[in-house]
Amino acid sequence: MMILALTLAFQTLETAPAIEADQAADPIAALLETREPASLSQAQPQTGCVGEFTESHFIACQYGPGSRINLGGIEATGDVAGWAVLALPRQTETPQPFRVELADGTVIVDEVREIGQRDYALQRVNGVPGATVNPDPSTLPRRQREYAQKQEAFNSVWDGVGYLDGFVEPSQGVMTGVFGSARIYNDGAERGVHWGIDWANQTGTPVVAPAGGLVTLAEADMYYEGGLIFIDHGQGVVSAFLHLSAVHVETGQIVEQGELIGDIGAGGRSTGPHLDWRVKLRNQFYADPQTLLDLDIPTE
């Protein structure tokens, strides 16, 4: 593993450790040769998946509304647009069973897929505020309250299809943290895994919605995260934006891709201003947001 020395430290949401996985490229298996332009509800279905069958990657599959897809126990159901979103955890054994059942019960795929494996970095992070590494017991009630609040927001089930817009980078800056890296903080002890990607930039740098969705949490001062926003993009794909210095949206608000939602800051477990962007699938586990930026979902 490569060792990265950082001047910025990044917070870990207080959730249970995620299961994990990686994938090898899987282009759309088959596209209908002729399709006339139509709305999402009228579009002719295409069959197959986009994305790589590799650890920690997001995958989108199109087998029609109501189709049921199971990849190694990770399940998804085709929505009104006919698409279903899956992901693989950070560490996933290979191979894994892959099964697709149409809405009428017809099984059209029942096979075993090889899962690509990834190597993850080891990051040493110094200068982290001690209170966020070894919290005082007196802060426990607050941390428990905020944990419950985050779990409720992660459990959002929005029926929109914001994810079909594709994803853009939520901010600009120097990328200082990558998904899946083990973290060693001030005291030299390994403190779990970094579940997002980080951009360092000046406090006040705009943060925008990477895709449309429903704001399920918008708080200006969380213990570990500072300013924190969650957006549900549909299919249980929920983005979290950490360490914000300002929050410009409210819970229950619908946002469009590219809309301003907050500003970069240095609140919570941080040694300098940066954005930590994480994406969780149906409150089961985090997967690599970078793979959403690379995911090309054809909708016409």
NUMI-944986 format. One line per 2 residues: number of its first residue (from 1); for each residue x, y, z of N, C-alpha, C. Coordinates in Angstrom, 2 decimals. Layout:
NUM = X:Y:Z:X:Y:Z:X:Y:Z | ...
# end
This chain:
1 = 0.83:-1.20:0.00:0.00:0.00:0.00:0.86:1.24:0.00 | 0.41:2.24:-0.71:1.21:3.46:-0.70:0.85:4.29:0.50
3 = 1.81:5.09:0.99:1.61:5.88:2.18:1.54:7.34:1.79 | 0.48:7.99:2.18:0.28:9.39:1.83:0.36:10.21:3.09
5 = 1.17:11.27:3.09:1.23:12.20:4.21:0.29:13.34:3.90 | -0.64:13.61:4.80:-1.64:14.65:4.56:-1.49:15.76:5.58
7 = -1.86:16.96:5.17:-1.99:18.06:6.11:-3.43:18.31:6.46 | -4.33:17.68:5.71:-5.76:17.80:6.00:-6.26:16.46:6.51
9 = -7.10:16.49:7.55:-7.69:15.26:8.05:-9.16:15.27:7.74 | -9.72:14.08:7.60:-11.09:14.02:7.16:-11.89:13.11:8.08
11 = -13.08:13.52:8.39:-13.95:12.91:9.37:-14.60:11.63:8.86 | -14.86:10.72:9.79:-15.58:9.50:9.45:-16.95:9.53:10.09
13 = -18.01:9.41:9.29:-19.36:9.38:9.84:-19.45:8.23:10.82 | -20.15:8.47:11.93:-20.22:7.48:12.99:-21.26:6.43:12.66
15 = -20.88:5.53:11.75:-21.77:4.45:11.36:-21.00:3.15:11.45 | -21.73:2.04:11.39:-21.09:0.74:11.46:-20.20:0.54:10.25
17 = -19.09:-0.23:10.40:-18.20:-0.48:9.26:-18.97:-1.09:8.11 | -18.61:-0.66:6.91:-19.32:-1.15:5.73:-18.74:-2.45:5.25
19 = -19.57:-3.28:4.62:-19.07:-4.40:3.86:-18.47:-3.85:2.59 | -17.75:-4.62:1.77:-16.91:-4.01:0.77:-16.74:-4.82:-0.51
21 = -16.44:-4.13:-1.70:-16.26:-4.84:-2.97:-15.71:-4.07:-4.16 | -15.29:-4.67:-5.35:-14.70:-4.06:-6.58:-15.14:-4.80:-7.85
23 = -15.18:-4.18:-9.04:-15.75:-4.77:-10.22:-14.97:-4.64:-11.51 | -15.10:-5.60:-12.43:-14.48:-5.55:-13.74:-15.48:-5.08:-14.76
25 = -15.03:-4.38:-15.76:-15.92:-3.64:-16.66:-17.03:-4.51:-17.22 | -18.23:-3.92:-17.16:-19.39:-4.60:-17.75:-20.17:-3.56:-18.53
27 = -19.97:-3.44:-19.85:-20.76:-2.51:-20.65:-22.17:-3.02:-20.77 | -23.05:-2.20:-21.34:-24.42:-2.64:-21.54:-24.41:-3.92:-22.37
29 = -25.09:-4.93:-21.88:-25.04:-6.23:-22.54:-25.66:-6.17:-23.92 | -26.78:-5.48:-24.03:-27.43:-5.37:-25.35:-28.32:-4.16:-25.37
31 = -28.30:-3.43:-26.44:-29.19:-2.29:-26.62:-30.13:-2.61:-27.78 | -31.38:-2.24:-27.65:-32.26:-2.41:-28.79:-31.75:-1.55:-29.93
33 = -31.78:-2.08:-31.14:-31.15:-1.39:-32.25:-31.91:-0.13:-32.65 | -33.21:-0.10:-32.44:-33.97:1.10:-32.81:-34.78:1.55:-31.63
35 = -34.61:2.84:-31.28:-35.39:3.42:-30.20:-35.72:4.85:-30.59 | -36.99:5.20:-30.50:-37.38:6.57:-30.81:-37.28:7.41:-29.55
37 = -36.88:8.69:-29.69:-36.83:9.56:-28.52:-38.17:9.56:-27.80 | -38.12:9.51:-26.47:-39.35:9.45:-25.69:-39.03:9.89:-24.28
39 = -40.06:10.13:-23.50:-39.88:10.44:-22.09:-39.40:9.18:-21.39 | -38.92:9.34:-20.13:-38.43:8.18:-19.40:-39.50:7.11:-19.26
41 = -40.75:7.54:-19.03:-41.80:6.56:-18.82:-42.19:5.86:-20.11 | -41.86:6.42:-21.27:-42.25:5.84:-22.54:-41.07:5.20:-23.28
43 = -39.85:5.42:-22.79:-38.67:4.97:-23.52:-38.67:3.46:-23.69 | -38.22:3.00:-24.84:-38.05:1.57:-25.05:-36.96:1.07:-24.11
45 = -37.15:-0.09:-23.47:-36.15:-0.58:-22.52:-34.88:-1.03:-23.21 | -33.77:-0.84:-22.52:-32.52:-1.42:-22.96:-32.14:-2.45:-21.92
47 = -31.35:-3.40:-22.30:-31.09:-4.52:-21.42:-29.62:-4.59:-21.07 | -29.32:-4.65:-19.79:-27.95:-4.82:-19.36:-27.56:-3.79:-18.31
49 = -26.26:-3.71:-18.06:-25.72:-2.87:-16.99:-24.61:-1.97:-17.50 | -24.47:-0.82:-16.85:-23.33:0.05:-17.09:-22.56:0.16:-15.77
51 = -21.25:0.28:-15.88:-20.40:0.31:-14.71:-19.56:-0.95:-14.63 | -18.57:-0.93:-13.76:-17.65:-2.05:-13.63:-18.02:-2.94:-12.45
53 = -17.96:-4.24:-12.67:-18.20:-5.20:-11.60:-16.88:-5.34:-10.81 | -16.63:-4.33:-9.99:-15.38:-4.20:-9.26:-15.68:-3.70:-7.85
55 = -14.86:-4.08:-6.89:-15.05:-3.63:-5.52:-15.27:-2.12:-5.44 | -16.26:-1.72:-4.65:-16.60:-0.34:-4.31:-17.16:0.48:-5.47
57 = -17.49:-0.16:-6.58:-18.07:0.54:-7.73:-19.59:0.55:-7.69 | -20.17:1.65:-8.21:-21.60:1.70:-8.46:-21.88:1.13:-9.85
59 = -23.05:0.48:-9.98:-23.49:-0.13:-11.24:-24.96:0.23:-11.43 | -25.36:0.53:-12.65:-26.77:0.76:-12.96:-27.21:-0.26:-14.01
61 = -28.35:-0.89:-13.77:-28.85:-1.93:-14.67:-30.26:-1.59:-15.13 | -30.53:-1.87:-16.41:-31.83:-1.58:-17.02:-32.45:-2.87:-17.51
63 = -33.46:-3.33:-16.75:-34.24:-4.49:-17.18:-35.73:-4.22:-17.07 | -36.09:-2.95:-16.95:-37.49:-2.57:-16.94:-38.06:-2.36:-15.55
65 = -39.16:-1.58:-15.45:-39.81:-1.35:-14.16:-40.20:-2.66:-13.48 | -39.93:-2.73:-12.19:-40.30:-3.91:-11.42:-39.35:-5.08:-11.53
67 = -38.33:-4.99:-12.36:-37.35:-6.07:-12.45:-36.59:-6.16:-11.13 | -36.13:-7.36:-10.81:-35.43:-7.59:-9.55:-34.03:-8.14:-9.86
69 = -33.03:-7.46:-9.30:-31.64:-7.78:-9.60:-30.93:-8.10:-8.30 | -30.15:-9.17:-8.32:-29.40:-9.58:-7.13:-27.95:-9.87:-7.54
71 = -27.04:-9.12:-6.95:-25.62:-9.31:-7.19:-24.94:-9.62:-5.87 | -24.65:-10.89:-5.65:-23.98:-11.29:-4.42:-24.72:-10.90:-3.16
73 = -26.05:-10.89:-3.22:-26.85:-10.53:-2.06:-27.22:-9.06:-1.99 | -26.64:-8.24:-2.86:-27.02:-6.84:-2.97:-28.18:-6.77:-3.96
75 = -29.33:-6.26:-3.50:-30.54:-6.31:-4.31:-31.00:-4.92:-4.72 | -31.66:-4.84:-5.86:-32.25:-3.59:-6.35:-33.45:-3.94:-7.22
77 = -34.38:-2.98:-7.32:-35.60:-3.16:-8.11:-35.72:-2.04:-9.12 | -36.04:-2.37:-10.35:-36.21:-1.37:-11.39:-37.31:-0.38:-11.04
79 = -37.02:0.92:-11.18:-38.00:1.94:-10.83:-38.84:2.32:-12.04 | -39.54:3.46:-11.96:-40.42:3.87:-13.05:-39.66:4.07:-14.35
81 = -38.37:4.41:-14.25:-37.55:4.58:-15.44:-36.97:3.26:-15.93 | -37.19:2.19:-15.19:-36.69:0.87:-15.59:-35.29:0.57:-15.10
83 = -34.66:1.52:-14.40:-33.28:1.35:-13.96:-33.23:0.93:-12.49 | -32.19:0.20:-12.15:-31.91:-0.18:-10.76:-30.44:0.09:-10.49
85 = -30.13:0.63:-9.31:-28.75:0.96:-8.96:-28.25:0.00:-7.90 | -27.08:-0.58:-8.17:-26.41:-1.44:-7.22:-25.01:-0.89:-6.97
87 = -24.33:-1.48:-6.02:-22.92:-1.18:-5.80:-22.30:-2.39:-5.16 | -21.00:-2.44:-5.16:-20.27:-3.51:-4.50:-19.50:-2.92:-3.32
89 = -19.49:-3.62:-2.18:-18.76:-3.12:-1.02:-17.25:-3.05:-1.26 | -16.57:-2.39:-0.34:-15.13:-2.14:-0.46:-14.33:-3.44:-0.57
91 = -14.75:-4.46:0.11:-14.09:-5.77:0.00:-15.14:-6.82:-0.33 | -15.01:-7.40:-1.51:-15.96:-8.41:-1.98:-15.19:-9.56:-2.61
93 = -15.54:-10.75:-2.18:-14.88:-11.92:-2.75:-15.35:-12.12:-4.19 | -14.52:-12.78:-4.97:-14.88:-13.11:-6.33:-14.81:-14.63:-6.50
95 = -15.75:-15.21:-7.27:-16.84:-14.59:-8.02:-18.08:-14.40:-7.14 | -19.14:-13.77:-7.72:-20.41:-13.56:-7.04:-21.56:-13.93:-7.99
97 = -22.65:-14.49:-7.44:-23.81:-14.80:-8.29:-24.52:-13.53:-8.75 | -25.02:-13.54:-9.97:-25.74:-12.40:-10.54:-27.02:-12.95:-11.15
99 = -28.17:-12.43:-10.67:-29.47:-12.96:-11.09:-30.40:-11.80:-11.42 | -31.13:-11.91:-12.53:-32.10:-10.90:-12.94:-33.44:-11.57:-13.21
101 = -34.48:-11.06:-12.56:-35.84:-11.56:-12.74:-36.71:-10.40:-13.20 | -37.42:-10.58:-14.30:-38.30:-9.53:-14.80:-39.53:-9.39:-13.92
103 = -40.29:-8.32:-14.14:-41.47:-8.05:-13.31:-42.48:-9.18:-13.37 | -42.51:-9.92:-14.49:-43.48:-11.02:-14.61:-42.96:-12.33:-14.03
105 = -41.77:-12.28:-13.41:-41.21:-13.48:-12.78:-40.25:-14.26:-13.65 | -40.09:-13.89:-14.91:-39.17:-14.59:-15.80:-37.73:-14.30:-15.42
107 = -36.97:-15.36:-15.19:-35.54:-15.21:-14.89:-34.78:-15.18:-16.21 | -34.10:-14.05:-16.49:-33.40:-13.93:-17.77:-31.88:-13.97:-17.62
109 = -31.39:-13.81:-16.38:-29.95:-13.94:-16.12:-29.78:-14.71:-14.83 | -28.96:-15.74:-14.87:-28.63:-16.52:-13.67:-27.22:-17.06:-13.88
111 = -26.24:-16.31:-13.44:-24.85:-16.64:-13.75:-23.94:-16.23:-12.60 | -22.67:-16.47:-12.78:-21.65:-16.06:-11.81:-20.75:-15.04:-12.47
113 = -20.50:-13.93:-11.79:-19.66:-12.87:-12.34:-18.37:-12.72:-11.55 | -17.27:-12.56:-12.27:-16.00:-12.25:-11.62:-16.04:-10.80:-11.11
115 = -15.50:-10.58:-9.93:-15.48:-9.26:-9.32:-14.05:-8.75:-9.28 | -13.82:-7.61:-9.90:-12.49:-7.03:-9.89:-12.07:-6.62:-8.49
117 = -10.81:-6.79:-8.17:-10.28:-6.49:-6.85:-9.46:-5.21:-6.89 | -9.48:-4.45:-5.77:-8.76:-3.19:-5.70:-7.74:-3.18:-4.56
119 = -6.69:-2.40:-4.74:-5.76:-2.10:-3.66:-6.08:-0.71:-3.14 | -6.06:-0.55:-1.82:-6.42:0.72:-1.21:-5.21:1.32:-0.49
121 = -5.19:2.64:-0.45:-4.07:3.36:0.13:-4.13:3.34:1.67 | -3.00:3.68:2.28:-2.91:3.93:3.71:-2.54:5.39:3.88
123 = -3.34:6.15:4.63:-3.11:7.58:4.79:-2.81:7.91:6.25 | -1.73:8.68:6.45:-1.37:9.17:7.78:-1.83:10.62:7.89
125 = -2.62:10.89:8.92:-3.23:12.21:9.06:-2.89:12.77:10.44 | -2.13:13.86:10.47:-1.72:14.48:11.73:-2.42:15.81:11.94
127 = -2.48:16.24:13.19:-3.09:17.52:13.51:-4.58:17.49:13.63 | -5.16:16.31:13.77:-6.61:16.20:13.91:-7.02:16.66:15.31
129 = -8.08:17.47:15.44:-8.53:17.88:16.78:-8.77:16.67:17.67 | -8.10:16.66:18.81:-8.17:15.49:19.69:-9.58:15.15:20.13
131 = -10.44:16.16:20.29:-11.80:15.91:20.76:-12.61:15.08:19.78 | -12.20:15.07:18.50:-12.94:14.29:17.51:-12.30:12.91:17.28
133 = -11.13:12.70:17.88:-10.49:11.39:17.80:-10.80:10.57:19.05 | -10.69:11.20:20.20:-11.01:10.57:21.49:-12.00:11.48:22.23
135 = -13.27:11.42:21.88:-14.26:12.35:22.44:-14.40:12.21:23.96 | -14.67:13.33:24.61:-14.96:13.33:26.04:-16.29:12.61:26.27
137 = -16.37:11.76:27.29:-17.62:11.02:27.55:-18.83:11.93:27.70 | -18.62:13.18:28.13:-19.75:14.09:28.32:-20.45:14.42:27.01
139 = -19.77:14.19:25.87:-20.37:14.48:24.56:-21.21:13.33:24.03 | -21.24:12.22:24.76:-21.93:11.03:24.25:-23.41:11.27:23.93
141 = -24.19:11.93:24.78:-25.59:12.15:24.42:-25.75:12.90:23.10 | -24.93:13.92:22.87:-25.01:14.65:21.60:-24.66:13.73:20.44
143 = -23.59:12.97:20.58:-23.17:12.11:19.49:-24.21:11.03:19.20 | -24.83:10.50:20.22:-25.89:9.51:20.01:-27.10:10.12:19.31
145 = -27.45:11.33:19.70:-28.60:12.01:19.08:-28.33:12.28:17.61 | -27.12:12.74:17.31:-26.78:13.04:15.92:-26.66:11.76:15.09
147 = -26.17:10.68:15.70:-26.10:9.40:14.98:-27.49:8.95:14.55 | -28.46:9.04:15.47:-29.84:8.65:15.14:-30.40:9.53:14.04
149 = -30.08:10.81:14.09:-30.55:11.74:13.07:-29.99:11.36:11.70 | -28.72:11.00:11.64:-28.10:10.61:10.38:-28.67:9.30:9.85
151 = -28.93:8.36:10.75:-29.51:7.09:10.31:-30.89:7.29:9.69 | -31.69:8.14:10.30:-33.02:8.41:9.75:-32.91:9.03:8.35
153 = -31.96:9.94:8.18:-31.79:10.59:6.87:-31.26:9.61:5.83 | -30.37:8.71:6.23:-29.84:7.72:5.29:-30.92:6.72:4.85
155 = -31.93:6.54:5.67:-33.00:5.59:5.35:-34.05:6.16:4.42 | -33.83:7.37:3.90:-34.77:8.00:2.99:-35.06:7.10:1.78
157 = -36.32:7.10:1.36:-36.72:6.38:0.15:-37.48:7.38:-0.73 | -36.73:8.05:-1.59:-37.32:9.04:-2.52:-37.58:8.35:-3.85
159 = -38.74:8.62:-4.45:-39.10:7.94:-5.69:-38.67:8.72:-6.93 | -37.87:9.77:-6.75:-37.37:10.52:-7.89:-36.24:9.80:-8.60
161 = -35.81:10.38:-9.73:-34.75:9.75:-10.53:-33.62:10.75:-10.80 | -33.23:11.49:-9.78:-32.15:12.46:-9.94:-30.85:11.83:-10.42
163 = -30.61:10.57:-10.06:-29.39:9.89:-10.45:-29.26:9.76:-11.97 | -30.40:9.80:-12.69:-30.35:9.65:-14.14:-29.73:10.86:-14.84
165 = -29.58:11.97:-14.11:-28.88:13.13:-14.68:-27.40:12.84:-14.89 | -26.90:11.78:-14.25:-25.47:11.60:-14.13:-24.96:12.46:-12.98
167 = -23.67:12.36:-12.69:-23.09:13.08:-11.55:-21.94:13.96:-12.00 | -21.87:15.15:-11.40:-20.75:16.06:-11.63:-20.03:16.28:-10.30
169 = -18.80:16.76:-10.37:-18.05:17.03:-9.14:-18.76:18.12:-8.33 | -18.95:17.90:-7.03:-19.68:18.87:-6.22:-18.89:20.12:-5.86
171 = -17.58:20.10:-6.04:-16.78:21.28:-5.75:-15.46:21.19:-6.49 | -14.64:22.20:-6.30:-13.33:22.25:-6.95:-12.24:22.37:-5.89
173 = -11.04:21.94:-6.26:-9.92:22.02:-5.35:-8.91:20.93:-5.62 | -8.00:20.75:-4.68:-6.98:19.71:-4.78:-7.51:18.45:-4.11
175 = -7.51:17.33:-4.84:-7.99:16.09:-4.25:-6.95:15.58:-3.25 | -7.35:15.51:-1.99:-6.41:15.13:-0.92:-6.79:13.84:-0.22
177 = -7.92:13.27:-0.55:-8.33:12.02:0.06:-9.09:11.18:-0.92 | -8.83:9.89:-0.88:-9.49:8.96:-1.81:-10.31:7.95:-1.04
179 = -11.23:7.33:-1.75:-12.12:6.35:-1.13:-11.36:5.09:-0.73 | -11.74:4.56:0.44:-11.28:3.23:0.83:-9.97:3.17:1.56
181 = -9.27:4.30:1.70:-7.97:4.28:2.35:-8.11:4.08:3.85 | -7.23:3.27:4.43:-7.18:3.15:5.88:-6.56:4.42:6.44
183 = -7.02:4.84:7.62:-6.58:6.11:8.20:-5.80:5.88:9.50 | -4.64:6.51:9.60:-3.86:6.55:10.84:-3.83:8.00:11.29
185 = -4.36:8.29:12.49:-4.43:9.65:12.98:-3.26:9.97:13.91 | -3.39:11.05:14.67:-2.29:11.60:15.46:-1.52:10.58:16.28
187 = -2.24:9.70:16.95:-1.61:8.81:17.92:-1.00:7.56:17.30 | -1.05:7.45:15.98:-0.44:6.31:15.31:-1.33:5.09:15.24
189 = -2.55:5.18:15.77:-3.46:4.04:15.72:-4.30:4.10:14.46 | -4.55:2.95:13.85:-5.41:2.91:12.67:-6.85:3.12:13.11
191 = -7.52:4.08:12.48:-8.85:4.50:12.92:-9.90:4.26:11.85 | -9.89:3.10:11.26:-10.93:2.78:10.29:-10.58:3.23:8.88
193 = -11.63:3.45:8.09:-11.50:3.65:6.65:-12.10:5.00:6.28 | -11.53:5.64:5.26:-12.11:6.87:4.74:-13.12:6.50:3.67
195 = -14.37:6.94:3.86:-15.47:6.48:3.01:-15.85:7.48:1.92 | -15.02:8.48:1.67:-15.37:9.46:0.64:-14.16:9.88:-0.18
197 = -14.36:10.94:-0.94:-13.25:11.60:-1.63:-13.26:13.06:-1.20 | -12.06:13.67:-1.13:-11.89:14.99:-0.54:-11.29:15.97:-1.52
199 = -11.82:17.20:-1.46:-11.22:18.31:-2.19:-10.86:19.40:-1.19 | -9.60:19.79:-1.15:-9.17:20.90:-0.29:-9.26:22.20:-1.06
201 = -9.83:23.22:-0.41:-9.92:24.54:-1.01:-10.23:25.53:0.09 | -10.28:26.81:-0.25:-10.51:27.85:0.74:-11.92:27.75:1.33
203 = -12.01:28.13:2.61:-13.33:28.24:3.24:-14.22:29.17:2.41 | -15.44:28.74:2.18:-16.38:29.53:1.39:-16.48:29.10:-0.06
205 = -15.60:28.19:-0.50:-15.69:27.68:-1.87:-17.05:27.00:-2.06 | -17.77:27.31:-3.15:-19.12:26.75:-3.33:-19.12:25.22:-3.45
207 = -20.17:24.63:-2.91:-20.46:23.21:-3.06:-21.83:23.10:-3.71 | -21.92:22.30:-4.79:-23.18:22.17:-5.53:-23.65:20.72:-5.49
209 = -24.92:20.53:-5.81:-25.48:19.18:-5.89:-24.89:18.45:-7.09 | -24.27:17.28:-6.91:-23.71:16.56:-8.04:-24.77:15.96:-8.96
211 = -25.97:15.77:-8.42:-27.12:15.30:-9.19:-28.36:15.78:-8.46 | -29.50:15.77:-9.15:-30.73:16.21:-8.52:-31.14:15.28:-7.39
213 = -31.98:15.81:-6.48:-32.45:14.95:-5.41:-33.19:15.68:-4.31 | -33.51:14.93:-3.27:-34.24:15.41:-2.10:-33.27:15.59:-0.94
215 = -33.25:16.77:-0.34:-32.41:17.02:0.84:-33.06:16.34:2.04 | -32.35:15.40:2.64:-32.91:14.67:3.78:-32.27:15.08:5.10
217 = -31.20:15.85:5.06:-30.58:16.38:6.27:-29.82:17.64:5.89 | -29.95:18.67:6.72:-29.22:19.92:6.50:-28.98:20.54:7.87
219 = -27.76:20.36:8.38:-27.40:20.83:9.71:-26.10:21.62:9.64 | -26.04:22.73:10.37:-24.89:23.63:10.30:-23.75:23.23:11.22
221 = -24.02:22.39:12.24:-22.97:22.10:13.22:-23.17:20.73:13.84 | -22.60:19.72:13.21:-22.61:18.36:13.75:-21.25:18.08:14.41
223 = -21.25:17.21:15.40:-20.04:17.00:16.20:-18.85:16.56:15.35 | -19.02:15.53:14.56:-17.92:15.00:13.76:-17.79:15.66:12.39
225 = -18.89:16.20:11.87:-18.89:16.64:10.47:-18.93:18.16:10.28 | -19.19:18.94:11.33:-19.43:20.36:11.12:-20.71:20.51:10.32
227 = -20.74:21.43:9.34:-21.90:21.54:8.47:-22.08:20.27:7.66 | -23.31:19.75:7.61:-23.55:18.45:6.98:-24.85:18.47:6.20
229 = -24.81:17.96:4.98:-25.98:17.86:4.11:-26.07:16.44:3.54 | -27.28:15.89:3.50:-27.55:14.64:2.80:-28.50:14.94:1.65
231 = -28.26:14.31:0.49:-29.19:14.38:-0.64:-29.47:12.97:-1.13 | -30.77:12.62:-1.20:-31.21:11.35:-1.76:-31.45:11.57:-3.25
233 = -30.68:10.86:-4.09:-30.77:11.02:-5.54:-31.73:10.03:-6.19 | -32.42:9.21:-5.39:-33.28:8.16:-5.92:-32.59:6.82:-5.84
235 = -33.37:5.73:-5.81:-32.84:4.37:-5.71:-32.02:4.17:-4.43 | -32.24:5.02:-3.43:-31.51:4.88:-2.17:-30.06:5.29:-2.26
237 = -29.70:6.04:-3.31:-28.33:6.56:-3.46:-28.28:7.91:-2.74 | -27.63:7.97:-1.59:-27.65:9.16:-0.74:-26.24:9.72:-0.60
239 = -26.08:10.98:-1.03:-24.80:11.70:-0.89:-24.74:12.39:0.46 | -23.54:12.42:1.05:-23.28:13.19:2.26:-22.16:14.18:1.97
241 = -22.31:15.41:2.43:-21.32:16.47:2.22:-20.90:16.99:3.59 | -19.63:16.81:3.94:-19.14:17.05:5.29:-18.26:18.30:5.39
243 = -18.18:18.85:6.62:-17.25:19.92:7.02:-17.61:21.28:6.44 | -18.88:21.48:6.10:-19.29:22.71:5.45:-19.24:23.90:6.42
245 = -18.87:25.07:5.89:-18.89:26.29:6.69:-20.24:27.00:6.59 | -21.03:26.67:5.59:-22.37:27.23:5.42:-23.25:26.20:4.74
247 = -24.53:26.20:5.13:-25.53:25.30:4.56:-26.62:26.17:3.94 | -26.85:26.00:2.64:-27.78:26.88:1.92:-29.09:26.21:1.53
249 = -29.34:25.02:2.04:-30.58:24.30:1.72:-31.25:23.87:3.01 | -32.48:23.38:2.88:-33.24:22.92:4.04:-33.74:21.50:3.81
251 = -33.92:20.78:4.89:-34.47:19.43:4.81:-35.83:19.47:4.12 | -36.04:18.56:3.17:-37.28:18.49:2.42:-37.25:19.23:1.10
253 = -36.17:19.96:0.85:-36.05:20.73:-0.40:-35.60:19.83:-1.54 | -36.14:20.04:-2.73:-35.70:19.37:-3.94:-34.66:20.26:-4.62
255 = -33.52:19.69:-4.96:-32.46:20.46:-5.62:-32.17:19.86:-6.99 | -31.67:20.70:-7.87:-31.28:20.28:-9.21:-29.77:20.12:-9.29
257 = -29.32:19.34:-10.27:-27.88:19.19:-10.47:-27.23:20.55:-10.68 | -26.13:20.82:-9.98:-25.41:22.07:-10.11:-25.90:23.19:-9.21
259 = -26.98:22.96:-8.47:-27.53:24.00:-7.58:-26.65:24.15:-6.34 | -26.42:25.39:-5.92:-25.62:25.66:-4.72:-26.30:25.08:-3.49
261 = -25.53:24.30:-2.70:-26.09:23.73:-1.47:-25.32:24.15:-0.23 | -24.04:24.51:-0.36:-23.24:24.86:0.81:-21.90:25.42:0.41
263 = -21.04:25.65:1.42:-19.68:26.16:1.21:-18.68:25.27:1.94 | -17.52:25.11:1.35:-16.45:24.35:1.98:-16.07:24.98:3.32
265 = -15.76:24.13:4.29:-15.33:24.60:5.60:-14.38:23.62:6.26 | -14.19:23.75:7.57:-13.23:22.92:8.30:-13.82:22.45:9.62
267 = -15.14:22.30:9.70:-15.77:21.87:10.94:-15.58:20.40:11.21 | -15.75:20.01:12.48:-15.68:18.60:12.85:-14.28:18.05:12.83
269 = -14.15:16.80:12.41:-12.85:16.12:12.38:-12.08:16.55:11.13 | -11.41:17.66:11.22:-10.74:18.24:10.07:-9.56:19.08:10.54
271 = -8.50:19.13:9.74:-7.36:19.99:10.06:-7.24:21.16:9.10 | -8.19:21.30:8.21:-8.17:22.40:7.26:-9.40:22.36:6.38
273 = -9.71:23.44:5.68:-10.93:23.50:4.88:-10.90:22.53:3.70 | -11.94:21.75:3.59:-12.06:20.80:2.48:-13.49:20.27:2.45
275 = -13.86:19.67:1.34:-15.13:18.96:1.21:-14.86:17.47:1.21 | -15.59:16.75:2.04:-15.58:15.29:2.03:-16.94:14.85:1.48
277 = -16.94:14.22:0.30:-18.17:13.75:-0.34:-18.23:12.23:-0.25 | -19.32:11.73:0.33:-19.52:10.29:0.47:-20.86:9.91:-0.13
279 = -20.97:8.66:-0.55:-22.24:8.19:-1.10:-22.53:6.80:-0.54 | -23.71:6.67:0.05:-24.12:5.41:0.66:-25.29:4.82:-0.11
281 = -25.33:3.51:-0.24:-26.40:2.83:-0.97:-27.39:2.22:0.01 | -28.61:2.76:-0.01:-29.72:2.24:0.80:-29.34:1.96:2.25
283 = -28.51:2.83:2.80:-28.02:2.74:4.18:-27.40:1.38:4.49 | -26.79:0.77:3.47:-26.13:-0.52:3.66:-24.61:-0.36:3.76
285 = -24.03:0.36:2.81:-22.58:0.56:2.80:-22.24:1.70:1.87 | -21.04:2.25:2.06:-20.53:3.30:1.18:-19.83:2.66:-0.02
287 = -19.93:3.33:-1.16:-19.15:2.95:-2.34:-18.47:4.20:-2.87 | -17.58:4.03:-3.82:-16.69:5.09:-4.27:-17.44:6.13:-5.11
289 = -17.54:7.39:-4.63:-18.23:8.42:-5.42:-17.60:8.65:-6.79 | -16.30:8.43:-6.91:-15.63:8.63:-8.20:-16.27:7.76:-9.27
291 = -16.76:6.60:-8.90:-17.36:5.70:-9.90:-18.71:6.22:-10.38 | -19.37:7.06:-9.58:-20.59:7.72:-10.06:-20.26:8.79:-11.09
293 = -19.15:9.49:-10.88:-18.73:10.51:-11.86:-18.43:9.87:-13.21 | -17.97:8.63:-13.18:-17.59:7.91:-14.40:-18.74:7.11:-15.01
295 = -19.88:7.02:-14.28:-20.99:6.18:-14.72:-21.85:6.91:-15.75 | -21.98:6.34:-16.91:-22.72:6.94:-18.01:-24.00:6.16:-18.23
297 = -25.12:6.70:-17.73:-26.41:6.02:-17.85:-27.15:6.57:-19.05 | -27.30:5.80:-20.14:-28.03:6.29:-21.31:-29.53:6.32:-21.02
299 = -30.19:7.42:-21.29:-31.61:7.54:-21.02:-32.43:7.79:-22.26 | -31.80:7.77:-23.42:-32.53:7.95:-24.67:-32.08:6.91:-25.68
# end
